[in-house]
Amino acid sequence: MKTKILPLLCGLAVIAMVAIFNTGASAQDKPVEGDAAKVAVPLGLRCVVTLDPAADDPSTSTVEPLRSSGFTALNTSEGVLVRLDAEWVVLRDGNYDNWIPRQKVLLMRSSR
């Protein structure tokens, strides 16, 4: 009888530990409501914006191409973020303001 109790207790302990670890993991996987509202817009910070090449419309080309420093990757724009709303992302690069339609933005990276 004593030989059956020890494996039974070990089995119950393993089941309890698995249940505890699964509960902790599932609580971390659930998104917390309101997280997006807590993110501060990085106005005034230097940003690099990656543009979606699939959203590029050849009919809306500019007369003068954007100046390139040679250190920026293709389909990116960089500058100080001065405006961010539902329609536009505006980056100031020296004397130039780059107005980027929001639907063309894939990624924004800012430095603090």
N, C-alpha and C positions, 0 to 999 in steps of 0.2 A: 504494500500500500504506500509506504514512504517513497518508493522508487517512482511511483506515478505522480506524486504531488510536485516534485521538483521540476520535471519537464512541463507540467501544467502551469506552474507559476512562471517559468521562463517564457512560455508561449504567451501568457497574458501580458507579461512585461513588454514583450516585443510588439504585440498588437497595440498596447497603450502608447508606446513611443512612436510608432508609425502614425497613429491618430494625432498625436501632438504635433509632429513635424508637418503633417499634411494640413492641419488647421493653420499653423503659422505661415506656411507658404501660400495658401489660398487667400489669407488676409492681406498679404503683401501684393498679390497679383491684382486685386480689385482696385480700379482707379478711384481716387478720392474726388468727389464732386467739388467743383470750384477751383481746381488747380490752375486752370487756364486763366482765371481771373486774378490769381496771385502773382502771375509773371509780370514783371515790370518791363515796360517798353524801354529799350536802351537808347533813348534820344540823347544826342550829343556824344555818343561813343563811336569809335571807328568800327565800321562793319564791312564785311564781305558778303555779297549777295550772289548766290548761284541761280542762274536763270534756266528755265526749262527750254531746251532747244526744240522740243516738239511743239511748243506754243508759239514759236517764231513765225510771224506772218510776213512774207517777203514784200507784200504790198505796202507795209508801213515802215519802209526804210528811211533813215535820216539822210539829209543832204551831205552832212559832214560826219565822217566816222568818229566814234569815240576815241579819244587819245589813249594810247596804251603805253604803260611804263615798261613793258616787257617782262614784268614779274607777276602778272595776273594770269590766271588760267583762262582758257577759252570758256565763254558763256558765264563769266563772272563780272561783277562791277563792285567797286569799293569806294568808300568815302565815309564821311560822318553822317550818321542818320539824323535828319532834321524833321522828317514827317513820316508817319505810318498810320494809315487808315484803311478802310475797307476797299478803296480803289487804288491807292498809290503808295509806293515806297519811294521816298526822296532821299538821295544821297548827295551830299555836297563834297565835291572834290576840287579844292582850290576855289577858283572863280566860277566853276561849273556846277549846276544842279542836274543830276540825272534822275528823271522821273520814270519810274519803272512800274508798269501795271502789276497789281498785286497777283493776278492769276498767272503771271509768268514766273513768279518766285518759287523756287524749290526749297531753298535753304538760306537762312541768315545766320551769320556768325559774327559776334561782336567781342571786343576786347575791353576789359575793365582795367 
